[in-house]
Amino acid sequence: MDDFQKQIEEMRYIVLSNDGMMNVFTSLRTMAQKIEVDFSTISKKINTHSGESCYCTSKKTHIIYYIQKMRTSELVSEIVS
């Protein structure tokens, strides 16, 4: 359980797309590379929209992404309970 708990604690973002993809990422830059949206755009939009989530569209692929910051401490508490 400890290894699994560590993996969960390292996850920072949940990403859903209009093409059916769902993924989790440990860093903003890794996510930005994968979904082909500039990391500064994502950061700016998240901070503008409540600091928790935002929608972004890749200019290259035109895929729309919903990005949600994870609250890992709350999630881990629920898993361990």
C-alpha positions as a printed Julia matrix, in Angstrom:
81×3 Matrix{Float64}:
   0.0    0.0     0.0
   2.88   2.42    0.71
   4.13   2.39   -2.91
   0.62   2.93   -4.22
   0.07   5.74   -1.73
   3.32   7.42   -2.87
   2.23   7.2    -6.51
  -1.09   8.85   -5.68
   0.6   11.6    -3.66
   2.85  12.44   -6.62
  -0.07  12.98   -9.0
  -0.96  16.64   -9.42
  -3.32  16.94  -12.4
  -6.21  14.97  -13.88
  -6.8   15.63  -17.58
  -9.89  14.73  -19.6
 -10.28  15.42  -23.3
 -13.13  15.61  -25.76
 -11.59  12.67  -27.66
 -12.0   10.35  -24.67
  -8.51  10.49  -23.18
  -8.13  10.52  -19.41
  -4.75  10.75  -17.74
  -2.96  11.93  -14.6
   0.29  13.85  -14.51
   2.89  14.65  -11.89
   3.97  17.97  -13.38
   2.58  20.84  -15.38
   5.4   20.69  -17.92
   4.99  16.95  -18.56
   1.27  17.44  -19.05
   1.82  20.42  -21.36
   4.15  18.4   -23.59
   1.74  15.46  -23.79
  -1.39  17.48  -24.59
   0.45  20.03  -26.75
  -0.67  23.13  -24.86
   1.94  25.61  -23.62
   2.55  25.2   -19.88
   2.29  28.96  -19.29
  -1.17  28.99  -20.87
  -2.33  26.18  -18.61
  -0.87  27.83  -15.52
  -2.43  31.18  -16.35
  -5.87  29.66  -17.0
  -5.83  27.55  -13.84
  -4.85  30.55  -11.72
  -7.5   32.72  -13.38
 -10.28  30.17  -12.87
 -10.37  29.5    -9.11
  -6.91  27.94   -9.03
  -8.36  24.44   -9.35
  -9.38  23.71  -12.94
  -9.64  25.08  -16.46
 -10.36  24.23  -20.09
  -7.59  24.5   -22.7
  -7.53  23.78  -26.42
  -4.47  22.57  -28.25
  -3.77  24.86  -31.21
  -2.01  21.99  -32.95
  -4.6   19.22  -32.51
  -7.73  21.29  -31.68
  -8.51  18.86  -28.86
 -10.25  20.43  -25.85
  -8.9   19.46  -22.42
 -10.39  19.8   -18.98
  -7.6   20.04  -16.39
  -8.25  19.57  -12.68
  -5.66  20.01   -9.95
  -5.75  17.06   -7.58
  -6.05  17.48   -3.85
  -3.84  14.5    -3.06
  -3.84  14.86    0.71
  -7.64  14.52    0.79
  -7.58  11.66   -1.73
  -4.93   9.69    0.16
  -6.87  10.1     3.42
  -9.94   8.58    1.74
  -7.94   5.65    0.31
  -6.24   4.85    3.6
  -9.5    5.05    5.59
